[in-house]
Amino acid sequence: MPFEHLLELLPEAVVQTDALWEITYLNPAWHKLTGHSVARALGRSLLEFVHPDDKGTLRSGMPVFRLQFADTSYRWVRLLLHPETDAADRVISRQGVLLEITEVTEQVLVEVRQRFLRLLETIDGVVWEAERGVGNTFLSPQVERLFGYSVEEWRADPGFWRAHVHPDDLAEALVIDEAAYNATHSYAYEMSYRLTVKSGEVVWVRDLCRVVVEEGRPNRMIGLMIDVTQQKNTELELIRSDNRYSLATRGSNDGIWDWDLRTNVLHVSERFHEIIGLGSLTSQVHEDGWRFLEQIIDSDDRERVQAAYRAHLNGTSSNFSVDFRASHGDGQLVWVNWRGVAQFENGVAVRMAGSLSDLAERGSSYDALTNLPGRPLFRARLMHAIAARTTTFAVLLLDLNRFKAVNDTHGHHVGDLLLQKVARRLEACVRTGDLVARMSGDEFNVLLESIDPTEAAARAKQIANALKVPYEIEGHTVAGGASIGLVNSESGLATIDDYLRAADAAMYQAKSRSLGVCIFSAQGAEGELP
């Protein structure tokens, strides 16, 4: 006798569906049990016959649920579906025997209950159900482990939950609770609040809830309470940190920037835009970060700026700080300091963040005549070089020869133009990352970083030779050159003023002996470079 014919004779209803719950086979017992026609049920989804609140139960594998019979009533049934899979272990069909719950033995009911309780034990939260005036009609045992209260003492008092919500959160929680009790339709919602546990401590709870509205019975709520104290404390600490950082940056009057190197999107603060003279209506999000920066960095400084942050990205320096001239919105150039640090993932820089400072506001204004940094900025850079102690450097101090004679002979206007040309020659003689500053009058300083004494001496000699070449200024040929004092970091001096005094002493020796360059010696003598 064919197997399918045997199924036709079975008194129990046999149900088969495909992977998407479409009914593919029913034996005649289906009609006898449910009253639904076999022919009309075939091809329809089994989920169409399941109570809306139990569809998730069936899909999750629980065999007990409510099924709609032909008389439109819902009755409890048991259907344990066994999946059939293909070679790739994908479900292709399900089949099982459908039984009305009244015909199930007590043992099956116990089995279902035990499976349900075991499932609850795997959930790291408290499953609950509540009705108005009754309180919790169900509460999972996890409440004792998470909050210290037994199921019995919680359920004994209908107002237990309200009595233990933190007073500062109660009013908002009650508004949400009251709306659920008076809802006209089922919906999901969630709320976060603090709860006082049995030990007296306060914990943060996230409550994932659903209000169930059924005709003829009071609204009930079901939900899952999760202890999120650790996550909440982390969020609050981040907020406090952000607030502290925001306050600190406002106090320092710096502009803030954050650059996603993967997308090249640069976020800047309003203060960043103010420093470079951009209006408040300008977007603070720049989709092409480097292009935006290129537009504000003076063309003569771009290579030096790139070298500074690339040295940081390739691991040469732990962070970066670089001064450059920025194009201000009013058409002028302003000296700024751009600094920050990168975040790396698997050795690759993915993000950079830091601040932008207006050096003029910090007392480090640039010299308007030569467009070079002034004394305060040079001292600040020298201080960083001394503190770093990781690379060698050299300080040069130079004074123009016979500058007073130029002013007396040709006038101060020519003298000013001479200072400007000297400034440009000095910039042309140094490397990207070195600093040239005008200290006062015809006195200039140069800071050479990451350089050994031999290279520093050669660079000083190159500068001296460059400055010897006569200048053509408004029909006048002006010559003179400069006297240069040099001091290397290997001299072991301790402070900014120590280095500047040593450079000044060496420069005085160079001028008094008509030497181009004189090198300060830690032993008190000066070496000469004719």
C-alpha positions in Angstrom: 0.0 0.0 0.0 1.6 3.4 -1.0 2.8 5.6 1.9 0.6 8.5 0.9 -2.5 6.2 1.1 -1.5 5.2 4.7 -1.4 8.9 5.6 -4.9 9.3 4.2 -6.2 6.7 6.7 -4.5 8.2 9.8 -6.9 9.7 12.4 -4.4 12.4 13.2 -4.1 15.5 11.0 -0.8 15.4 9.0 0.5 18.8 7.9 3.4 19.5 5.5 4.8 22.9 4.4 7.6 24.2 2.3 10.4 26.3 3.7 8.3 29.4 3.5 5.4 27.9 5.4 3.2 27.3 2.4 1.0 24.2 2.9 1.9 21.5 0.5 0.0 18.5 1.9 -2.9 17.8 4.3 -4.6 14.5 5.0 -8.4 14.3 5.4 -8.0 14.4 9.2 -7.2 18.1 8.9 -10.8 18.8 7.8 -12.2 16.6 10.6 -10.2 18.4 13.2 -10.3 22.0 12.1 -13.4 22.2 9.9 -11.3 23.8 7.1 -11.5 22.3 3.6 -8.3 20.5 2.6 -8.5 21.8 -1.0 -8.9 25.5 0.1 -6.1 25.2 2.6 -3.5 23.8 0.2 -1.2 26.5 -1.2 -2.0 28.9 1.6 0.5 29.8 4.4 0.1 27.9 7.6 0.7 31.2 9.4 -2.6 32.5 8.1 -4.4 30.0 10.5 -2.2 30.9 13.5 -3.2 33.5 16.1 -1.2 36.7 15.4 0.4 36.6 18.9 1.6 33.0 18.3 3.2 33.3 14.9 6.5 34.1 16.3 6.2 31.2 18.8 5.6 28.7 15.9 8.4 30.1 13.8 10.8 29.9 16.7 10.1 26.1 17.1 7.7 26.0 20.0 5.1 23.3 19.2 2.1 24.8 21.2 0.1 27.7 19.8 -3.5 28.8 18.9 -5.0 27.8 15.6 -8.1 29.3 14.1 -10.8 26.6 13.4 -13.5 26.9 10.8 -16.0 28.4 13.3 -13.4 31.3 13.7 -12.5 30.3 17.2 -8.9 29.9 18.3 -8.0 26.6 20.0 -4.8 25.4 21.5 -3.0 22.8 19.4 0.3 21.1 19.3 2.2 20.7 16.1 5.8 19.5 16.3 7.2 20.1 12.8 10.2 18.1 11.7 12.4 19.9 9.0 13.7 18.2 5.9 17.0 19.7 4.6 19.0 19.5 1.4 22.7 18.7 1.0 23.6 22.3 2.1 21.6 21.9 5.3 18.9 24.3 4.1 15.3 23.6 5.1 13.2 22.6 2.1 10.0 21.3 3.9 8.5 20.7 7.3 6.0 18.0 8.4 4.3 17.0 11.6 1.1 15.7 13.3 -1.4 18.3 14.4 -3.2 17.6 17.7 -5.8 19.6 19.7 -4.3 20.4 23.1 -7.2 18.7 25.0 -6.1 15.4 23.6 -2.5 15.9 24.7 -1.3 14.0 27.7 -0.2 15.7 30.9 3.3 14.6 30.1 3.4 16.6 26.9 2.2 19.7 28.8 5.0 19.3 31.3 7.5 18.8 28.5 6.4 22.1 26.9 6.5 24.0 30.2 10.0 22.7 30.9 11.2 23.7 27.5 9.8 27.1 28.0 11.5 27.5 31.4 14.8 26.3 30.0 14.5 28.9 27.2 13.9 31.7 29.8 17.0 30.6 31.7 19.1 31.4 28.6 17.8 35.0 28.4 19.9 37.5 30.3 16.9 39.5 31.3 13.6 39.4 33.1 10.6 38.3 31.0 7.3 39.7 32.4 3.6 40.1 31.8 1.4 42.6 33.6 -2.3 43.7 33.8 -3.8 46.8 35.4 -4.8 46.2 39.0 -3.2 42.7 39.0 0.4 43.6 38.6 2.7 41.0 37.2 0.8 37.9 36.0 4.1 36.4 35.0 7.7 37.0 36.0 10.7 34.9 35.0 13.1 33.6 37.8 15.9 35.8 36.4 14.5 38.6 38.5 16.2 37.2 41.6 19.6 36.9 40.0 19.5 40.4 38.3 17.7 42.5 40.9 17.7 40.4 44.1 13.9 40.1 44.6 12.1 36.8 44.5 9.3 36.2 42.1 6.9 35.8 45.0 7.7 39.1 46.7 7.6 41.0 43.4 4.2 39.6 42.4 2.6 39.9 45.8 2.3 43.6 45.4 0.6 45.1 42.3 2.4 48.3 42.8 5.9 46.8 43.4 7.4 48.0 40.1 6.2 51.6 40.6 7.5 51.6 44.1 11.0 50.7 43.0 11.5 52.9 39.9 13.9 55.8 40.8 11.8 58.9 41.8 13.5 61.0 39.1 12.4 58.6 36.4 8.9 57.7 37.8 6.8 60.4 36.3 8.0 59.7 32.7 7.7 56.0 33.2 4.1 56.3 34.5 3.1 58.4 31.4 4.4 55.6 29.1 2.8 52.9 31.3 -0.6 54.7 31.4 -0.6 55.1 27.6 -0.1 51.4 27.3 -3.0 50.5 29.6 -5.3 52.8 27.7 -4.1 51.9 24.2 -6.7 51.0 21.5 -4.3 48.8 19.4 -1.3 46.6 20.0 2.2 48.2 19.6 5.8 47.8 20.7 7.6 50.3 22.8 10.6 50.7 25.0 11.8 52.8 27.9 14.9 53.3 30.0 14.9 54.1 33.7 16.7 53.5 37.0 15.5 50.8 39.4 16.4 50.3 43.1 17.4 46.7 43.6 17.2 44.7 46.8 20.7 45.6 47.9 19.8 49.3 47.8 21.9 50.0 44.7 20.4 51.8 41.7 20.7 50.1 38.3 19.8 51.2 34.8 17.1 49.1 33.1 16.2 49.0 29.4 12.6 47.6 29.1 11.6 46.2 25.7 7.8 46.0 25.8 4.6 45.3 23.9 1.1 46.2 24.7 -1.5 43.5 23.7 -5.0 44.8 23.0 -7.6 42.0 22.7 -11.4 42.5 22.5 -13.2 41.6 25.7 -10.2 41.7 28.1 -8.0 44.3 29.8 -4.9 45.4 28.0 -1.8 43.5 29.1 1.9 44.3 28.6 4.7 41.8 28.0 8.3 42.7 28.0 12.0 42.0 28.7 13.9 44.0 31.3 17.7 44.1 30.7 20.3 45.5 33.1 22.2 48.1 31.1 24.0 49.8 34.0 27.5 49.3 32.5 26.5 50.6 29.1 24.7 53.6 30.6 27.6 54.5 32.8 29.9 54.4 29.8 27.5 56.6 27.8 27.3 59.1 30.7 31.1 59.2 31.0 31.5 59.9 27.3 29.0 62.7 27.6 30.9 64.2 30.6 34.2 63.8 28.7 32.7 65.5 25.6 31.4 68.3 27.8 34.8 68.7 29.5 36.6 68.7 26.2 34.1 71.2 24.7 34.6 73.5 27.6 38.3 73.2 27.5 38.5 74.0 23.8 36.2 77.0 24.2 38.5 78.2 27.0 41.6 77.8 24.9 39.8 79.5 22.0 41.0 76.8 19.5 39.2 75.4 16.5 38.6 71.7 16.5 38.8 69.3 13.5 38.2 65.6 12.9 39.3 64.0 9.6 38.2 60.5 8.4 41.1 59.4 6.3 39.1 56.5 4.8 36.4 58.8 3.3 38.5 62.1 3.3 35.6 63.8 5.1 36.8 66.6 7.4 34.6 68.0 10.2 35.6 71.3 11.7 34.1 73.4 14.5 32.6 76.9 14.1 35.7 78.3 15.8 37.9 76.7 13.2 36.1 78.7 10.5 36.3 81.9 12.6 40.1 81.6 12.8 40.4 81.5 9.0 37.7 84.1 8.4 35.0 81.9 6.9 31.4 82.8 7.6 29.1 80.9 10.0 26.9 79.8 7.0 29.8 77.8 5.5 29.3 74.0 6.0 31.4 72.6 8.8 31.6 69.3 6.9 34.1 69.2 4.0 33.7 66.2 1.8 37.2 66.6 0.3 39.3 67.2 3.4 42.7 67.8 1.8 41.3 70.0 -1.0 39.8 72.3 1.7 43.1 72.4 3.6 45.0 73.1 0.4 42.8 76.2 -0.2 43.6 77.7 3.1 47.3 76.8 3.4 49.6 79.3 1.7 51.2 77.7 -1.3 54.7 78.3 0.1 53.9 76.3 3.2 51.9 73.4 1.8 54.9 71.1 1.3 56.1 71.8 4.8 52.6 71.1 6.3 52.4 67.8 4.3 55.8 66.7 5.5 54.8 67.3 9.1 51.6 65.2 9.1 53.1 62.5 6.8 56.0 62.1 9.3 53.4 61.4 11.9 51.5 58.9 9.7 54.6 56.9 8.9 55.5 56.7 12.6 58.4 59.1 12.7 56.7 61.2 15.4 54.1 60.4 18.0 52.0 63.4 17.0 52.4 66.5 14.8 52.4 70.2 15.2 53.1 72.6 12.4 52.8 76.4 11.9 51.8 77.8 8.6 50.3 80.9 7.0 46.6 80.5 6.3 44.6 82.5 3.8 42.1 84.5 5.8 38.6 85.3 4.4 39.6 89.0 4.3 42.4 88.3 1.8 45.3 88.5 4.3 47.6 85.8 5.6 47.4 84.8 9.3 49.8 82.5 11.1 48.2 79.4 12.7 49.3 76.3 14.4 47.8 73.0 13.2 48.3 70.0 15.5 46.8 66.6 16.2 47.2 62.9 16.4 46.1 59.9 14.2 44.2 56.8 15.1 45.6 53.6 13.6 44.0 50.2 12.8 46.3 47.4 11.9 49.1 49.8 11.3 47.0 52.0 8.9 46.0 55.6 9.9 42.2 55.8 9.6 41.4 59.0 11.4 43.1 62.2 12.6 41.8 64.8 15.0 43.2 67.9 16.7 43.0 71.7 17.0 43.8 74.9 15.1 45.2 77.9 17.0 45.4 81.5 15.9 49.0 82.3 16.8 48.4 86.1 16.7 45.8 85.6 19.5 48.2 83.5 21.5 50.8 86.2 21.4 52.8 84.7 18.5 52.0 87.1 15.8 53.9 87.1 12.5 55.9 90.0 11.4 53.8 92.2 9.0 56.8 93.5 7.1 58.6 90.2 6.2 55.6 87.9 6.7 57.8 85.8 9.0 56.9 84.5 12.5 58.1 86.7 15.3 60.0 86.2 18.5 57.2 84.5 20.6 56.6 81.9 17.9 60.3 81.1 17.5 60.7 80.7 21.3 57.7 78.3 21.4 59.1 76.1 18.6 62.5 76.1 20.3 60.9 75.1 23.6 59.2 72.1 21.9 62.5 71.1 20.3 64.3 71.2 23.6 61.6 69.3 25.4 61.4 66.5 22.8 64.9 65.3 23.4 64.5 62.8 20.5 66.1 64.6 17.6 69.1 66.9 17.2 68.6 70.5 16.2 70.5 73.8 15.6 69.8 77.4 16.3 71.1 80.2 14.1 71.1 83.9 14.9 72.1 86.2 12.1 72.6 90.0 11.9 72.9 91.9 8.6 76.2 93.6 8.0 76.1 97.4 7.4 72.3 97.6 7.6 72.3 101.0 9.3 74.4 102.3 6.3 71.6 101.2 3.9 69.0 103.1 5.8 71.2 106.2 6.1 72.2 106.1 2.4 69.0 105.0 0.7 66.3 105.6 3.2 64.2 103.4 5.4 62.0 102.4 2.5 64.9 100.6 0.8 65.9 99.2 4.1 62.4 97.6 4.6 62.6 96.2 1.0 66.0 94.7 1.9 64.6 93.0 4.9 61.8 91.5 2.8 64.3 90.1 0.2 66.5 88.7 3.0 63.5 86.9 4.4 62.7 85.3 1.1 66.4 84.2 0.6 66.4 82.7 4.1 63.2 80.7 3.4 64.7 79.5 0.1 67.8 78.2 2.0 66.1 76.1 4.7 64.3 72.8 4.4 60.6 72.0 4.7 59.9 72.0 8.4 62.6 74.4 9.4 61.6 77.8 10.9 62.8 81.3 9.9 61.8 84.1 12.2 62.4 87.9 12.4 63.4 88.7 16.0 63.8 92.5 15.7 65.4 95.1 13.4 67.8 93.3 11.1 68.1 90.3 13.3 66.8 86.9 12.2 66.7 83.4 13.8 66.6 80.0 12.1 65.7 76.7 13.8 67.0 73.7 11.9 65.3 70.5 13.2 66.4 66.8 12.8 69.9 67.8 11.7 73.4 66.8 12.9 76.2 69.3 13.6 78.0 68.8 10.2 74.8 69.3 8.2 73.9 72.4 10.3 77.3 74.0 9.7 77.0 73.3 6.0 73.5 74.9 6.0 74.7 77.9 7.9 77.5 78.4 5.3 75.0 78.1 2.5 72.9 80.8 4.1 75.9 83.1 4.5 76.9 82.7 0.9 73.3 83.3 -0.3 73.1 86.6 1.7 76.4 87.8 0.3 74.9 88.1 -3.2 74.0 91.8 -3.9 70.4 92.9 -4.1 68.8 95.1 -6.7 66.3 97.4 -5.0 64.6 100.2 -6.9 67.7 101.0 -9.0 70.1 100.6 -6.1 72.6 97.8 -5.7 72.8 96.8 -2.1 75.4 94.4 -0.7 76.5 93.5 2.8 75.9 89.9 3.8 75.3 88.7 7.3 77.1 87.5 10.4 75.8 84.1 11.7 76.1 82.5 15.1 75.3 78.8 15.3 74.7 76.5 18.4 73.9 72.8 18.2 71.7 70.8 20.6 74.7 68.6 21.3 76.0 71.5 23.4 73.7 70.3 26.1 72.2 73.7 27.0 69.0 73.6 29.1 66.8 76.5 28.3 65.6 78.7 25.4 67.5 81.7 26.7 70.7 79.6 27.1 70.5 78.7 23.3 69.7 82.3 22.3 72.5 83.7 24.4 75.0 81.1 23.0 73.9 81.9 19.4 74.2 85.6 20.1 77.7 85.2 21.5 78.8 83.2 18.5 77.2 85.8 16.2 79.1 88.6 18.0 82.4 86.7 17.4 81.5 86.2 13.7 80.8 90.0 13.3 83.8 91.2 15.3 86.2 89.0 13.4 84.5 89.5 10.0 83.6 85.8 9.7 80.6 84.5 7.9 79.7 81.9 10.5 80.9 81.1 14.0 79.9 78.0 15.9 79.4 78.0 19.7 81.4 75.5 21.6 80.2 73.9 24.9 83.8 74.4 26.2 83.4 78.2 25.9 85.4 78.7 22.6 83.9 79.4 19.2 84.8 77.5 16.1 85.1 79.6 13.0 83.8 79.0 9.5 85.4 81.6 7.2 
